[in-house]
């Protein structure tokens, strides 16, 4: 995994609950996504959909690689919140979003206009 700086294909379009909202620049036919490496250790980024509602939260560790994603999308055949784990820049597992997750991240999701 390249631990270099994130390319310029992303731009910050604001903050929500103190977390940078990134936009994928010049997407063309590419699916919106967040970077696989952060320029800043121990940071988080938000991705919103085209309606400016929550799509994804990615949390990075001190080595600037992702450790956790919270996604709103297809999981087990349904569109819903779910969590992805990362290790060394590789997704290692997925699970359902829990009530404990809601306690920890609910304010961010609400601020990012998650569809409660």
Order of alpha helices (4+ residues) and beta strands (2+ residues): beta-beta-beta-beta-beta-beta-beta-alpha
